[in-house]
Amino acid sequence: MAQITANGTSLEYDIAGPDDGAPLLLIMGFGTQLTSWTPRFRDALVEAGYRVIRFDNRDVGLSQRFSGVPSARDVAAAVSRGETPAVPYKLSDMAADAAGLLDALGIESAHIAGASMGGMIAQLVALNHPAKTRSLISIFSTTGDPSLPRSTPEAQAALITAPASPARADVVAHAVKNRRVYASTRWAYDEAVIAAQAGASYDRAYEPEGALRQYAAILASPPRTERLKGLKLPALVLHGTSDTLIPWQAGAHTAACIPQSEFVLIDGWGHDLPVDGVPMIVGYMAGFLGRAEAAHVSLAKAA
């Protein structure tokens, strides 16, 4: 892994795969490090021939920290009044980081994939930086439209409640307990795997205040519903019927908004990337990416 400055922000990233492979940028979700795109997930895409780029979003992992701890309640109240909330940054700034990372790496354009909040950011990369975007993959994400079904109370609490203490054991136990609330039902919930992942993330970098700023960025960012209707690029939307954090209707709505989109609804998939689900999820992604890359090459030859 390495550090690079993009959009004026220091970002931690890594790259795997052939130098001549089509670039694929993976954007992780709220409070989640690049390592949550597990080696098995990344390597499956590398084996499919892609040059895979992972990175820590600002305020998480080993990327640059920001300052200030905005109140989620105050941010939401300001938005409801039609005011511009005072937040350190918005999702559009995080999308500019992602596009800037490609620039800093000398990559003219890439396929952009994001999960959860990362899907929101990926949508904004496509909207705000179209020249950098060959295709879009939005994974258990949303347009942010306020009319959509919300998280279950249990899933929302599992996402935003704090551990009993910042001690490693408490943080890991909290992750094991709470991720089960929005986990897949199709594949077994492996507590040992979740504990190992949570422990590794804690050891790599633990800074919970960054997640508060990212949450404020989500709340302060306007819905993308109308803008997505103007997107002109291949898009794949993946979602699962067991997602209690961002219900599957949000994925269906995302796909309905994007003219050239494909929607895949997976029975029993939750808001996670379970080990046993990786082959199926990557299979859908690789099939789509092959078609999208062929279309990109065809357009480039015709230009």
N, C-alpha and C positions, 0 to 999 in steps of 0.2 A: 504494500500500500504506500501511497505517497500524498503529499500536500501540493496544492496548486491554488493560485489566486484566480477567481472567476467572479465577475460582476462586483469586484472590490471586496470579495469575501474569500477567506481561506477555507478550502474544502478538502476533505480527505476522500481519496478515491482509489479504486484499483481497476485494472483491465485484464481480461482473460480472453483467449481465443486467437484465431489466426489474424495476422496483420491485414490480410486482404478480405477478411470476413466483413459482411455488412454490419455496421455499428448498431448496437442496441443499448440504449440507456435505460437503466432500471432505477426507479424513484420509489423509495420506501415511504411508509406512512407515519402517522403521528407518534412522535417520541421514540421512533424505532430506527436502529442503526442499519447501515448497509449490510451487515452480517446476517440480517434476517432474510436476505436473499441467500439462502444457505448454499454451501459449496455444491450440494447435490442438484439444487435448482439451477444455479449458474452453470455448472458443468454440463447439464443436459442441453442447455442452449448453446454452449460452446461446441458440443458434439454435433449439433445441428448446423454448425458452420458459422455462428455469429461471433462477432467481437463484442464481448459483453462488458459494459462499464457500470460499475456500482459506485455509489458515493453516499457519504453522510450528508443529509440536509444540514443547513445552518442550525445551530443550537442543539445538535445531537451528536453523539459519538465523538470523533476527534476533529470535527469541523469547528469553525469559529463560533464562540459564544457571544450572545448579545446581552443587554442589560435591561433592567426593569421587570417588574412582575405585575402585569395588568390584571385587573379583576375581570373574570369572565362575565360576572353579573353586570358590571358597568359597561363592558363592551357590548353585550347583548342589548342592554337598555338603550344605549346610544344608537345602535342600528335600528331598533324598533321605533325610535323617534325620528328616523331619517337623517341622523347626524353622522359625521365622519368620526369614528372612535379613535382615540389616541392609543395606538399600538406601535410596537417597535418595527413591525413590518407586516405585510400581507402575503397571501399566497402568490400574488403576481411577482413579488420580489423573489420568492423561492423559485418560481418558474424562470426568472431572469438568471438566477444562479445556475440552473440546469443548462440553459442555453449558453451561458457564459462558459460553463465547463467544457462544452463541445468546442467552442471557439478557442479556449485556452489549449485544448488538446489537438487543435488543427483539424477538427472533424467538421466537414462542411454541413452534413446533415446526418440524421440517425433515425431509427425507429425508436419511439418513445413509449415506455411502458411504466405505469405506476399503480400501486396498490393503496386503497383507502385514501388517506390524505395525499399520498403520492399520485393517485389517479386524478385528484383535483388539480394537482400541480401539472401533471402530464397534459391534461386538457388545456391548461393555460399556456403551456409551451406551444401546443399546436395552434392556439388562438393568437397568442402574442408574438410568436416567433415561427411563423409558418415555413420560412425558408430553411429552418433547422430540422423540420419534421417530415420524415418520409411516411410514417404511419403512426397511429395512436392505438395503444392498448390500455383500456381502463378496467382495472381489476377491483372488484367489490367496492366501487366508489359511487359518486353521486354528482349531479349537477348543482346541488345546493338549493334546489327549488323548495321553498317553504311549504308547498302543498303536499310534498311526499311524506309517506309514513316515517315516523321517527323510530329511534332505537327503543327497545324495550327498557323500562326503568332499570331492570337488573343489569342489562348490558351497558347502559350509560354509566351506572354506578361502578361497574367493574372497570370501565375505561378510565374514569377520572378520580376515583378515590385513591388516597395515598396509602402506602404500606404502614404497618404499625410503627416502624422506625426506619431510618436510613441504613440500618445494619444489613449486611449482605444476606443473612439467613431470612430476615423479614421480607426483604425485597423479592427474593426468589420464591418464598412461600406465597406471597401476595400474587405473583405472576401465575404460579401454578393454579391457585384457587380461582382467580378472576378470568383467566383466558378460557377456562372451561365454559364459562357462561355464554360465550359467542363462538365456541369451537364447532367444527364439523360434527355431524352425526353419522355421516357416511363412513368415516374412517375412525379408528379407535383413538381416543385421547390418551397419549402416552406421557404420563406425568414425568417420567425420568428424562425424556427428551426435552420437554418444556423447561424443567429445572436446569438442565445442562445449558440450554440456550440462554435462559435468564441469567444464570451465573456467569457465563462467558460475556454477556453484554455488560453486566455490572463490573466485571473485572476490567473490561476494555475502557469503559467510560460511564460514570453515573452522575448525571446532573439534572435532577427533576425540574428545576426552574425553566430549563429550555423548553420542556414540554408545555409548560404553562404559556409561554410566548407563542409556541406553535398553535396551541388551542385558540388563543386570541386571534391569530392570523386567520384561522378557519372562520371564526365567528364574524370577523370584520370584513371578509371578502364577499362580494356580491354574488348572487346566483349566476350561473353560466348558461342558463336555459336558452335564451334567445340567441346569444352569440354562437352557441354550438350548432344552431340550425344553418349557419353560413359556412361551416367547415367543408372543405373540399379535399378530402384525403381519405384513404382507406382507414377504417377503424374497427377494432374488435372490442366488445364489451363482455367481460366474464363476471358472472355472479352466481351465488348459490342460494338454494331455497332455505337453508338453515342459518342464514346470516341474521342475527338478532341485533347487530350493531348498526349496520346499514342495510335495511331490508331490501330484498331482491327487486322490489318495484322501482327502487332508485336506479338500478342497473338497466331495467327495461326502459325507464324514462330517458336515461342517457343515450341508449341506442336509438330510441325513437326521435331524439333531437338531431342526431348526426346522420345526414342523408346517405352516406356510403358505408354505414356500419353493419357489422354482423353481431348478433346477440346470442350468447351461449349461456343457458341457465342449467346449472349442474345440481341435480337432486342431492340433498344432504350435505352440500358444501357450506361451511360457515365462514367466519371472518378470520381465516388463517390459511397457512400454507403447510398442511400436514405432510409428513414424509411420504406416506402411502398415496397421497393425492398428487404428488409432483409429476409422475408420468402422464397422467391425464391432463393436468393443467398446462404443462409444457407442450404436450401434444397439440392442444388447440392453438397455443401461441405459435409454435413452429409452423404449423400448417398455414395459418394466417400470414405469418411473416414471409413465408416463401412466395405466396401470391402477391403480397404488397411489394416485396423487393423486385419481383419480376416486372410488375407494373412500373416501378421507379426506373428500372434499367431501360424499359421500353420507351418511356417518356424522355429519358436522357438522350437516347439514340435519335429520337425524332426531333429533338430541339436543334 
